[in-house]
Amino acid sequence: MKIAMISLQDNPLTALHEPGAVGRRWHVAKLSQELHRLGHEVVVYTRRTDRRLPGRFRVDEGFEVVHVPAGPAERLGQDEVVPHIGEFSRFLCSRWSADAPDVIHAHHWTSGLAAVLSARRTAIPVVQSFHGVAGGDSAEIERLVGRGATGVVVTSGEEADELSRLGVRRSRISVVPWGVDTGTFTPTGPATARTGRLRVLAAGDLTPDDGIDDLIVALTVVSWTELVVVGGPDRRLLSGNAEYARLSELAARHAVADRVSFLGRVPHAEMPALIRSSDVVACPQRTPSFGLVPLEAMACGVPVVASAVGGLAESVVHQVTGLHVPPHNPTPLARALRALLGDEVRRQELGAAAQDRVRIRYAWDRVAHDVVRAYQRATGPEVITAQRAPAQAYARLRRALAGEEGTG
């Protein structure tokens, strides 16, 4: 199968060899690598952000990256890149008029907008991955992109429900989670040094939605335990971060500051050792979240205590690979932590089951096979015909390009 991967804002070129690579860029790179390994021809189209980048480049992992000239050759934010989506889509139309792919897979709604505009006069099916529904000002474009695609891949049932409410046909939605590098995240290997206390690890973006304050409050009744928090700005910049200041003050007020450590942003390559050094990984997010941290913890054989929201409730199986707790409630969170930290045998049982679940459901080879099945569901002619958006919808898409006219 010839696959055109559209990653307009996230260039996967170096992600496979960059220790700190995370997010969509890393996901596109790993997925492209695995699809190539399965025998598919993969070309990733991304916007040129540096004049020194070659027009076309084949990475060691086998897939190709095409740097599309669309707008200035520099990094742009989402709002800045939208006016150049028309130019991006015209490039794709020109390229595909002579050599059309079998399927287009777009990542994020900006890529999806370019994809559906490029493919609207062809029979090329478009599969869309939003990687989380942004909503707000983007909701109408997400709706039109989702309805204009022949298939949509989501990471959780929660995301599928959101898209259904936007009017995307449920029959066109495939749930495929992000993959985990089970060769890197393993139970055996180096571990970060311990202090002698039991350790709870939490990771996030250092925002109130991470629920770290719930963990700090819970720590007051969980004895002989330290909390290690990863995420946010680099450690040297933490002192100027408002959330860090708020959480530090909260820890001092509850007399647990000596048991709470903030590491700031940690390279992804260092996460396996940190996870292995932990007795429990806590994911007390207050809003629906999928996230790789609980899956990477499970791959390392470490049980997870997670809020029963969004993809967390789907990836962590209650009483099998970890424990669910209600969000924004320190009391049941403390109870769950005490239950696991006080029972090493149970932690080992949950950790072993967690490792098995990741290997069976979330390893990259399984994820790639599931994505291919999503492509196959979206490539039938009757599906393509049924999902063609009406002309007025494309007119609205064109108007969304901030002044771009006559795209494609």
Disulfide bonds with the S-S distance in Angstrom:
none
